Each structure stands twice: as C-alpha cells, then as structure tokens.
Amino acid sequence: MSLTAAPVLDTPRLALRGPEVRDIEPMIAFLLDRERAEGFGASTNRGDAWRWFALNVGHWHIHGYGYFTIEDKASGAPAGITGIWNPEGWPEPELGWVVFDGFEGRGIAHEAALRARQWAYEDLGFTTLTSNIKPGNTRSIALAERLGAWFEREYDNIHMGRDLLYRHPGPDADGSVEAYA
C-alpha cells in the first residue's frame, strides 16, 4: 500500500508508483552504496538513509508530488526512483532519477523520467523543470541531454555543493509533450 496519494503511471515496461514500506530496504541499500549514490547524496548510515526515505514520503504530502518508485513490471521489483523534487533550498522543481543496481543499461531511467515529466506538465501544470547534476556525473548528463535538456548554469546546492542545472524543454516546446513509449 502506498504511503502517499501518488498516482500510478504506466509505461510499457514500468509502473511509477508512490513509495511503499517494501521500498525502504532497496532505497537504503542504494543510499548506503557510496560509489553509486555519490551524485544523489549518499548516506553514511542506515538512520540517515531511512530519514531520506521518510523525507520523500513527507515531500509528497507537502507538495503533492515527489519521487515515484520505479517498478519493473516483469519482476515486480523496485528498479529505482524518478519524479519531481523541490525541497526547501532548491532553486526550482527538479526532474530526478536513480536506477538501482542490476537495472542499469536497459533504458529504464529514460522511460521513467519521460513519463514523470509528462505527468508534471500535463497533470500538475508545470511549465518548466530542471535536472540538477553533480559535475562529472556523465551518465546523468547524457540522460538529461537525451531528454532534450540543456546546460543552463552552475549553482551552489545547499546540500551537495556545486551542481550543474540542466533545463528541460517545456510542454509547448514543439507543441506537445514527448511520449514515454
């Protein structure tokens, strides 16, 4: 059962859904993997990782949006997270993504981020989104560019230091929102 009022968004291979209790351990495992979570904000202990999970649940309740769990339809396993993030101190709403260990290289982050962006534009009425990426995170930079985003500026992220802000095309950039399929 979802801990939020998040909708379920489908793509051909994925279900984007609200966080559930069964997602705590996969999220903690990701956050405790310093190498994998470095560009996202790795945790140094289980308690901090658990608090990040709870923060996401609270984010949904405060804003009405947050990070969806990306569920792989074939296995039912949590494959990562994607969604709209805008905690206190963020420059503006961000489209973010993370793919858990064992799910990379399948286009999951692209498919999920496209669907989350479509939802933000069509259902939430957003007119712009950013992606905030740590310098040197070449995989996320490549994905942002594949999504049509462009480098706009550097800024000082209050939690992570220097970040690169990529701007996504708006919903009317070409007259339509890019479909996820």
MORA-V948265 format. One record per residue. RES is the residue in one small letter. PHI is phi in whole degrees, 0 to 359 (none if undefined). Layout:
# MORA-V948265
RES_PHI / RES_PHI
This chain:
# MORA-V948265
m_none / s_295 / l_271 / t_222 / a_265 / a_297 / p_287 / v_257 / l_250 / d_256 / t_232 / p_305 / r_248 / l_230 / a_238 / l_263 / r_220 / g_295 / p_296 / e_235 / v_305 / r_293 / d_270 / i_299 / e_297 / p_298 / m_290 / i_298 / a_301 / f_297 / l_296 / l_278 / d_275 / r_306 / e_295 / r_288 / a_264 / e_305 / g_283 / f_254 / g_120 / a_299 / s_258 / t_264 / n_205 / r_301 / g_299 / d_293 / a_295 / w_298 / r_296 / w_296 / f_300 / a_296 / l_300 / n_296 / v_299 / g_296 / h_303 / w_301 / h_290 / i_283 / h_262 / g_84 / y_205 / g_176 / y_273 / f_281 / t_278 / i_271 / e_255 / d_285 / k_298 / a_295 / s_252 / g_79 / a_275 / p_294 / a_254 / g_157 / i_221 / t_204 / g_157 / i_251 / w_234 / n_205 / p_285 / e_308 / g_93 / w_284 / p_293 / e_184 / p_302 / e_241 / l_270 / g_238 / w_202 / v_212 / v_243 / f_286 / d_306 / g_94 / f_244 / e_287 / g_76 / r_247 / g_79 / i_295 / a_298 / h_297 / e_299 / a_290 / a_295 / l_300 / r_291 / a_294 / r_294 / q_302 / w_299 / a_299 / y_283 / e_280 / d_259 / l_266 / g_80 / f_296 / t_248 / t_203 / l_215 / t_238 / s_231 / n_257 / i_232 / k_294 / p_306 / g_91 / n_277 / t_296 / r_292 / s_290 / i_297 / a_298 / l_293 / a_303 / e_293 / r_297 / l_282 / g_93 / a_283 / w_228 / f_293 / e_252 / r_189 / e_266 / y_208 / d_262 / n_285 / i_298 / h_256 / m_235 / g_84 / r_298 / d_227 / l_258 / l_259 / y_256 / r_259 / h_274 / p_297 / g_285 / p_293 / d_254 / a_304 / d_231 / g_93 / s_204 / v_273 / e_298 / a_286 / y_278 / a_277
